[in-house]
Amino acid sequence: MFFNTQEEALREAHSHLEEFCMSVTFTDIPCDKSSLHKKIVAVKSLITKKPYTLNWLVSTQFDAKLRGYLNNHDFDFIHFDTISLAPYKKICGNIPTSLDHHNIESHMLFRRAKKENNWLKKLYFWQEGKRLENFEKFYCPQFTFNFTCSEIDSKRLVSISPTSTTYTIPNGVDVNYFNPEPKIEKADRLIFAGTLSWYPNIEAVLFIANEIWPQLKKVMPNVHIDIIGAHPPKQLMELAKQDSHFHVYGFVNDIRPYFRAAKCYICPIKDGGGTKLKILDALSTGMAIIADEIACEGIEVSNEKDVIFATTGNEYIEAIISILSNDLQRKAMENNARELACDTYSYDMIGTQLSELFVKYANV
């Protein structure tokens, strides 16, 4: 859903959260006031003990609010949604706590450092990753339990912090919301969706524009592609002006019609961490998917069953031609994708797993 202002978005979120929560409070992130504030925190992080990932959420206002809640209420359990919040753990005393790892942040930084060509950025990412890894070793054992969204990330966390209690709770998808619409006739259309201010997504769409699209158009001149996501790079906008088959939509309120109209979801993401929600959404919608193996990390897909793995531009082109020209193969992949999403990644299944852990360790 698109909102004209942040306040409007917060009011909407507050309204929905009140359906489940006794009290809902929002706190501004000081670092996010402006790009200048972020740069100041980034530079400051080079000369302070804590890395940027922890300094990012330093807030005296949040600290005071948390202490107020703890003084006025008895909590059975407290959940921390990112390692960036871990410094506030000391305020919580002996109340059971959990720490969610959407990614293993230090691993993601080391991977980014390895890929970076600019040696100053490479050094920055490496030292940030090294310091953060030390804090992961320090903080993770303090939580009652940690959980990640994939077995591969659980192994990475255990290798860093072997004494931490660690579980795997996969990311999920609303299989009722993201569902196929068999009555819609699919065209020779591709799609990529994701926030285009995030560096792995930027790299992916530029790879599509530079390495896949020019050659693909030569062999399939009637193919179309939809690139969807907020803050698209300027190069993509220029290409869309020049090529009527290359569509850049920016943010859309509802991605489902675009998913359902396309024959193939392509995801050449080669960086980042955790599991990619866009892959889960595409699986649930029953889409044929071509993706880099890194884009599918932590998701139990099988090559040539519910996804086709590709790395180079030529491999993507070959797979795209195969899917767009072979309806039997495509429909088999679509059915397999939907089945995997429903059987393994539905919210009901995953919510039950996490709820059972909270109940197991809570002070009740």
C-alpha positions in Angstrom: 0.0 0.0 0.0 1.3 3.5 -0.9 1.2 6.2 1.7 1.7 9.9 1.1 3.5 10.5 4.4 5.3 8.5 7.1 2.7 9.6 9.6 -0.1 8.1 7.5 1.8 4.8 7.2 2.4 4.7 11.0 -1.2 5.3 11.8 -2.2 2.4 9.5 0.4 0.1 11.1 -0.7 1.3 14.6 -4.3 0.4 13.8 -3.5 -3.1 12.7 -1.0 -3.8 15.5 -3.6 -2.8 18.1 -5.7 -5.7 17.0 -3.1 -8.0 18.6 -1.2 -5.9 21.1 -2.2 -4.3 24.4 0.1 -1.3 23.7 1.9 -0.1 20.6 4.7 2.5 20.6 6.9 3.8 17.8 10.3 5.4 18.3 12.2 7.4 15.7 15.7 6.1 14.7 18.1 9.1 15.2 20.4 7.8 12.5 17.6 7.8 9.9 16.9 11.5 10.2 18.9 12.2 7.1 21.7 10.8 4.9 24.1 13.1 6.7 23.2 11.5 10.1 23.9 8.1 8.5 27.3 9.2 7.2 28.2 10.7 10.6 27.4 7.4 12.4 29.3 5.5 9.7 32.4 7.6 10.2 32.0 7.6 14.0 31.8 3.8 13.9 35.4 3.6 12.6 36.7 5.2 15.9 34.3 3.6 18.4 34.2 0.1 19.8 30.9 -0.8 18.3 30.4 -1.3 14.5 27.9 0.7 12.4 25.4 -2.2 12.6 25.1 -1.7 16.4 25.5 2.1 16.4 22.7 2.4 13.9 20.0 1.8 16.5 21.5 3.7 19.5 18.7 5.8 20.9 18.4 7.4 24.4 14.7 7.8 23.7 14.2 4.1 23.0 16.4 3.2 26.0 14.1 5.3 28.3 10.9 3.9 26.8 12.1 0.3 27.3 13.1 1.0 30.9 9.7 2.5 31.5 7.9 -0.5 30.1 10.1 -2.9 32.2 9.4 -0.9 35.4 5.7 -0.8 34.9 4.9 -4.3 33.5 5.8 -7.9 34.2 6.9 -9.6 30.9 7.0 -13.4 30.4 9.3 -13.1 27.3 11.0 -10.4 25.2 11.8 -10.8 21.5 14.7 -8.9 19.8 14.3 -8.7 16.1 17.9 -7.9 15.0 21.4 -8.1 16.4 21.4 -4.3 16.2 19.1 -4.2 19.2 21.3 -6.6 21.2 22.9 -3.9 23.4 19.5 -3.3 25.0 19.5 -6.9 26.3 21.3 -5.8 29.5 18.2 -3.8 30.5 16.0 -6.9 30.5 17.5 -8.6 33.5 16.5 -12.3 33.8 13.5 -12.1 31.6 13.8 -14.9 28.8 14.7 -13.4 25.5 15.1 -14.5 21.8 17.2 -12.9 19.1 16.1 -13.2 15.4 18.8 -13.3 12.7 17.3 -12.3 9.4 20.8 -12.7 8.1 24.1 -13.5 9.7 25.2 -9.9 9.5 29.0 -10.5 9.7 28.9 -13.2 7.0 26.9 -10.8 4.7 29.6 -8.1 5.3 32.4 -10.5 4.6 30.7 -11.6 1.4 30.2 -7.9 0.3 33.9 -7.2 1.1 35.0 -10.1 -1.1 33.0 -8.8 -4.0 33.9 -5.1 -3.7 36.5 -3.8 -6.1 37.1 -0.4 -4.4 39.8 -1.2 -1.9 38.6 1.4 0.6 35.1 0.0 0.6 36.5 -3.5 0.8 38.5 -2.6 3.9 35.5 -0.8 5.4 33.2 -3.8 4.9 35.8 -6.3 6.1 36.6 -4.4 9.4 32.9 -3.9 10.0 32.3 -7.6 9.5 35.2 -8.6 11.8 34.0 -6.3 14.6 30.4 -7.4 14.2 31.5 -11.0 14.3 33.1 -10.4 17.7 29.9 -8.8 19.0 27.9 -11.8 17.7 30.2 -14.0 19.7 29.6 -11.8 22.8 25.8 -11.2 22.6 24.3 -14.4 21.1 25.0 -16.6 24.1 23.3 -14.1 26.4 19.9 -14.8 24.8 17.7 -17.7 25.9 17.7 -18.7 22.3 18.6 -17.4 18.8 16.9 -18.3 15.6 17.7 -17.9 11.9 15.6 -18.3 8.8 17.6 -21.2 7.2 19.7 -24.2 8.2 22.7 -22.7 6.4 22.5 -19.5 8.5 22.1 -21.6 11.6 25.3 -23.4 10.8 27.0 -20.1 10.2 25.8 -18.8 13.6 26.9 -21.9 15.4 30.4 -21.7 13.9 30.6 -18.1 15.3 28.9 -18.8 18.6 28.9 -22.5 19.4 27.6 -22.0 22.9 24.4 -20.3 21.7 21.1 -22.1 21.7 20.1 -21.9 18.0 17.0 -22.9 16.1 15.9 -22.6 12.5 12.5 -21.0 11.8 12.1 -20.4 8.0 10.8 -17.2 6.5 7.2 -17.7 5.4 4.6 -16.5 2.9 0.9 -15.9 3.0 -0.1 -18.7 0.7 -3.7 -17.5 0.7 -2.7 -14.0 -0.4 0.0 -15.0 -2.9 -2.0 -17.6 -4.9 -2.1 -18.6 -8.6 -4.9 -17.4 -10.8 -5.2 -20.1 -13.5 -7.8 -18.2 -15.5 -5.3 -15.4 -16.4 -3.6 -16.1 -19.7 0.2 -15.7 -19.4 2.1 -13.8 -22.0 5.8 -14.0 -23.0 6.6 -11.8 -20.0 9.3 -11.8 -17.4 9.3 -10.1 -14.0 11.7 -9.1 -11.3 10.5 -7.4 -8.1 12.3 -6.0 -5.1 13.2 -2.7 -3.4 15.7 -1.1 -5.8 17.6 0.9 -3.2 19.1 -2.3 -1.7 22.6 -3.1 -3.2 22.0 -6.8 -4.2 18.8 -5.8 -6.0 20.5 -2.9 -7.8 23.2 -5.3 -8.9 20.6 -7.8 -10.1 18.5 -5.4 -12.2 21.6 -3.9 -13.8 22.7 -7.5 -14.6 19.3 -8.0 -16.3 19.6 -4.7 -18.3 23.2 -5.2 -19.4 23.9 -9.0 -19.5 20.5 -10.6 -20.3 18.1 -8.2 -22.0 20.2 -7.1 -25.1 20.9 -10.7 -26.2 17.5 -12.0 -25.2 15.8 -9.4 -27.4 17.8 -10.6 -30.4 16.4 -14.2 -30.2 13.0 -13.3 -28.7 12.0 -9.8 -30.0 8.5 -10.0 -28.6 9.4 -10.7 -25.0 8.5 -8.1 -22.3 9.9 -7.6 -18.8 8.4 -5.9 -15.8 10.9 -4.4 -13.2 9.0 -3.5 -10.0 10.4 -1.8 -6.9 10.8 1.5 -5.3 13.8 3.8 -6.3 14.8 2.2 -9.6 18.3 3.2 -10.9 18.5 6.0 -13.5 19.9 3.6 -16.1 16.7 1.4 -15.9 14.5 4.5 -16.3 16.4 5.5 -19.4 16.2 2.0 -20.9 12.4 2.0 -20.3 12.1 5.2 -22.3 14.0 3.7 -25.2 12.5 0.2 -25.2 8.7 -0.2 -25.1 9.1 -3.8 -24.0 11.2 -3.0 -21.0 8.8 -1.8 -18.2 9.9 -0.1 -15.0 7.0 0.5 -12.6 8.6 1.6 -9.3 6.5 0.8 -6.2 3.1 -0.8 -6.8 0.4 -1.4 -4.3 -0.3 -5.0 -5.3 2.4 -7.2 -7.0 0.1 -10.2 -7.6 -1.4 -9.1 -11.0 2.2 -8.7 -12.3 3.2 -12.1 -11.0 0.2 -13.8 -12.4 0.5 -12.3 -15.9 4.2 -13.3 -16.3 5.5 -16.7 -17.4 8.8 -16.4 -15.5 10.3 -14.8 -12.5 14.0 -14.1 -12.9 16.2 -13.3 -9.9 20.0 -12.9 -10.6 20.8 -11.8 -7.0 24.4 -12.7 -6.2 24.8 -11.1 -2.8 23.1 -10.5 0.6 22.1 -13.0 3.2 19.1 -14.7 4.8 16.4 -16.0 2.5 14.8 -13.9 -0.2 11.1 -13.2 0.5 10.6 -12.4 -3.2 11.5 -16.1 -4.1 8.9 -17.3 -1.5 6.3 -15.0 -2.9 7.0 -16.2 -6.5 6.8 -19.9 -5.3 3.5 -19.3 -3.6 2.1 -17.6 -6.7 3.0 -20.7 -8.7 5.7 -19.1 -10.9 8.4 -20.7 -13.0 11.6 -19.2 -11.5 15.1 -18.8 -12.9 17.6 -17.6 -10.2 21.1 -17.6 -9.0 21.8 -20.2 -6.3 22.7 -17.4 -3.9 19.2 -15.9 -4.4 17.7 -19.3 -3.3 20.0 -19.9 -0.3 18.1 -21.4 2.6 15.1 -22.3 0.5 14.5 -26.0 -0.2 14.2 -25.6 -4.0 15.5 -28.3 -6.4 17.2 -27.4 -9.6 14.9 -28.0 -12.7 12.0 -29.0 -10.5 10.7 -25.8 -8.9 13.5 -23.5 -10.1 16.3 -23.4 -12.7 19.7 -22.2 -11.4 21.6 -19.8 -13.7 24.7 -17.7 -13.2 25.8 -16.1 -16.5 23.8 -14.1 -18.9 23.8 -16.9 -21.4 22.6 -19.4 -18.9 19.6 -17.1 -18.1 18.8 -16.6 -21.7 18.9 -20.3 -22.4 16.6 -21.0 -19.4 14.2 -18.2 -20.4 13.9 -19.5 -23.9 13.2 -23.0 -22.6 10.5 -21.9 -20.2 8.8 -19.5 -22.6 8.7 -22.0 -25.4 7.8 -25.2 -23.4 4.4 -24.9 -21.7 4.6 -28.4 -20.2 7.9 -27.7 -18.5 6.6 -24.3 -17.3 3.4 -25.6 -15.9 5.1 -28.5 -14.1 7.5 -26.0 -12.4 4.5 -23.8 -11.5 2.7 -26.7 -9.8 5.9 -27.8 -8.0 6.6 -24.2 -6.8 3.1 -23.8 -5.4 3.3 -27.2 -3.6 6.6 -26.4 -2.0 5.3 -23.0 -0.7 2.2 -24.6 0.8 3.9 -27.6 2.3 7.0 -25.9 3.8 6.6 -22.1 4.0 3.0 -21.3 4.9 2.5 -18.8 7.8 0.4 -21.3 9.7 3.2 -23.9 9.9 6.0 -21.4 10.7 3.9 -19.4 13.2 3.2 -22.6 15.1 6.9 -23.5 15.3 7.9 -20.1 16.6 4.9 -19.9 19.1 5.9 -23.3 20.5 9.4 -22.0 21.2 8.1 -18.8 22.9 5.8 -20.9 25.2 8.6 -23.4 25.9 11.0 -20.7 27.3 8.6 -18.1 28.7 8.2 -17.3 32.4 4.7 -18.7 32.7 
